[in-house]
Every structure is written in C-alpha cells, then in structure tokens.
Amino acid sequence: MFPLQQSFDKVPGRLLTATYSIDDKSSRVRYDDGGVSDFSMNYLGNREQMAAIDYYSPIGKDQSYYVTAKYTHRDYGSRDE
C-alpha cells in the first residue's frame, strides 16, 4: 500500500489522503478431472488494484465532514495445462 497524506496550514485538522495498492497472486492447483485423463494442472491468477481518496475537514465546534472515493479493479483468470 502506498499512502500519501497532506495537511493544510489554513485549517488545522483538515486532511487529504490518497492510497494505492496492488495485490497480484498466482497459484497452481492439481485436480482430477473425473477419470477422463490423468491429473490436470490449473494455473490461477488474481490481480486486484485499489485506489482511494479521503478528505476530512472540521467545519465548526464539534462538527466535521468526511468524503471518500474508492475504485477497485479485479482481474481473475485461469488456464489448464
């Protein structure tokens, strides 16, 4: 995860945070395909990317607001060998 945070001098407590992460997992699974042939190998791929932006600001005594946006991209795949 790669976070980046920015505070603002004009308004104490105001924060802007941006985050990005990538998760890339691959694996191999050996399985029996029901007796049609010998064991087969399946290669599985899973890649997930996430980006988010958070904004927090106080607006008065005991009051504040928080806005967030998040984007997630998932790419799943498999192939037999």
N, C-alpha and C positions, 0 to 999 in steps of 0.2 A: 504494500500500500504506500502511496506517495501523497502525504498530506501537505497542504500549504495553507498557512493561516496569516491573515492580515488584520491588524487592529487599526483604529482611526484616532488621531490625536484630538479632533474637534469634539467627538462624542465618546467619553470614556465608557468602556463596556461593549462598544459596537465591534462585531467580529464578522469577517468574511472568510469562509473556509472552503477550499477546493480539495477533492480527494479523487485519486485514480488508482485502480487495482486491476491486476490481470492474474487469472488462475488458469494454468494450462496443465491438464492432467491427461495422461495416456496410460492404457493398460492392455494387457493381453489376457484373454480368457480361453482356456481349452475346454471344449464341451463335446458330448456325444450327441450326434445328430439323429439318434433313433435307430442306429444299426444300418443305415443306408451305406455308410462308408466308415472308415476309421475315424478316430477323433479329429476334430477340426479346430483350427485356431481362429479366434475372432479378435481383431485389433479395435479397441475402443478409444475414441478421442473426445475430450471435453474441454472446451475453452470458454472462459467467461471473462468479460471485461465490464468494469463498473466505473462510472464517473458520477460525482455528486458535488453540488454546490450548496452551502448553507450560509444563511445570513441572519444574524441576531442583532437586535438593537433595542436599547431601553427607550421608552417614549414618555415616561413620566414616573412619578413616585410609585413604586411597587407595580409598574406596568412595563411590559416589553412585548416585542413580537419576534417571531421566528419563521423564516421562509426557507424551504428546502426544495431542491430539484434533484432527481436521480435518474440515470439512464443505465440500463443493464442490457448487454448483448451476449447471448448464449449461442454457441455453435457446437452441436453434438454430431458425431458421426461414427460409423463403424464399417469395417470391411472384413470379409472372410478370406482366409488364406489356406 
